[in-house]
Amino acid sequence: MNIAFDASPLTGDLISGVGWCEAYLTEALARLHPEEAYRFEYFTLRAPEEKVRRMQPFVQKNTPLHPARFSPLLYRMLTAAVPLPYRIFHGKWADVTHFFNYIVPPGVHGKTVVTVHDMVLHAFPETMRTRTRLLLKLSLRRSMQRADRIVTDSEFSRREIAKYYPAYAEKVRVVPCGVDRKRFAPAEKAEIERVRQAHHLPAQYFLYLGTLEPRKNLVRLIRAYGLLRKRYPDAPPLVLAGGKGWQYESIFAAAEDAAVRGHIIFPSYIPSGDMAALYSGALAFVFPSLYEGFGMPPLEAMACGCPVLTANAASLPEAAGNAALLCDPQKVSAIEKGLERLLTDEPLRKMLRQRGFERAAQMSWDNAAERLYQVYQEIKE
């Protein structure tokens, strides 16, 4: 079977959760099933050598690159209105082509699989960038219609797709995300200290790691932290680490409130090699997101031995199992109560640490890749 992967989530200057999901799945598939043929397909026009460089960490001997010399932005814009066939650029090599980021273009040769990570378009449209929201409104239904199978990250997201797009419910298959326990594991003390000094962090801290954007619910987290500091003035700082998404201004404004000013830290960019030590050095990881299709950061924190507070909403309880403290993300008081418990209850932290290791061990990318391979097998005939 010839299997093509759309590499566009891997060719940007920064890799998002969608990109890491593709990276881990494709690596595991190529390793576990070397009897199949694979390649990465993408569009490039300007500086093609730069995209080749960005792809190098993800390329293996049996996953070569197949670039098409055409503007990726122009192709997306054109195919939103005109059915310009994908096979004109990438030919008829593939038996199955997998698109990992919601959209199947027109005219793909062979069978197609698309990953639809969540239904934030319908559940929380106000938390999306306008451009992304308009693109999905225009293209998502057609994309799911074109796809032979739709992959999603959780049972929660499967139910959401069935709710908003019942006509395509029978196409949906669940492939949960995993966690890389080689990359995410408890760091040595010396490494924790190196990362702490490199990013000017205190000896103790609460940690959030992810995009700074409205859906992550960081303004409520900051307000909850402010309430905590009123009762526990010596509470450790709150570290909000991650790249700026959109509408992040309200997050920085909230951090200037008198109750928290000087106690919230926004580090500069965190290299992927520093993330395990950042998790390992935290008192607790806090992730009160309003909506996630899966939610990989809590599992990464668990694999590093960091106790987790997360939301009792969307897919997050499914991803966390019994290994996290849950809170209502809509209530500042509930988030504050969770922070207080993690600050004051050392036996709870120890229990969550142990359960977190167990949960992370259950969620492997190899298991996820085998489930995805079965999806390909379903449609290869």
C-alpha positions, 0 to 999 in steps of 0.5 A: 500500500502506498500511503501519503501524508500531507506534511503541511502541519510540519513545515511551519516555523513552529510546530503546533499540537496538530503537527506533533500528532502527525509527527508521532503517528507517522514515525510510529507507522513507518517503524511498525509497518515497513512493508508499506510505502510512505511519503510526505507531500506538501506545497512550496514556492518560496525558499523550498530548501527551508521547508526541506530543513524543517522536515528533516527531524521527521523524515526517515529512510522510508518516508521521503519528501514529495514537494510540489512547486506551487504556493500553499496559500494560493492553493488553499484559496483557489480550492475554497472556490475552484475544484483544482485537483490535488493529483495535478501536483502530487500525481497518482502514486498514493493508494491512501492520502491522510490529511491531518488538519481538517481539510481534504482538497479536491481531486485526490487520487485514491482513498482519503483520510482526514483528521478532524480534531474537534468541533470548536468551530461550532462549540466555541467559534468566538475563540477562533481566528476569523480567518480559520473560522471562515475557512472551516465554515466554507470547507469542512463539510465538503472535506468530510464529504470527500473523505473515505474515513474521518479520524478524531482524537477522542470519543468526545470529539466523535460524539461532537462530530455526530452532533454537528454533522450526523450525515458523516457519523458512520465514517468517524474512527477514534485514534487517541493521541499518545505521549512520547515517554522518551521525550517526556520523562522526569528530568534530572535535578541538574537539567531542571536547574539549567532550564530554570536558570535559562528561563529565569524561573523561581525554585517553585511555580505553577505551570501552564504550557500552551498557546496564549489564546482565549480558548485556553481560559487563561484570564480565569486562571489568572483571576483564580490565582489572584484569589489564591494569593489573597489567602496564601501570599507566599504561593509560588508564581504562575508561569504562563509559557507558550507562544502568542496565539490571537487575542492574547492582549486580555491575558497580559492585561489580566496579569497587570491586576494588582492582585497578581502583578509581579507574580506571573511570569511569561517566559520567552519561547521554550525550546522543545528540548526544555519542556520535560525539565519545565514540567518536571520542575513545576509544583503542578501543571494547570490546564483549565481549557474550555475546549479540547479535542484531546489535550496532549499537555496534561499527558506530557506533564504526567509523564514528567511526574508533574501533578495536573489540574485540568478542566472537567469539560470536553475531552479532558476527563477522557484524556486524563482518566483518574490521574488529574484533579478536575475543576469547572473551567467556567468558575474562577472559584473552582479553579482557585480551589484546585490550585489551593488543593495542589498547593497545600495537599502534599499526599494528593500531589504524590498520588496524582504523580503516581497515577500520572505515570500510570496513565502516561504509560497507557497512552502510547503512540505505537498503540495509536499508530496501530489503530490508525493503520487499521483505518487505512486497512479498512479502505485500501480495497 
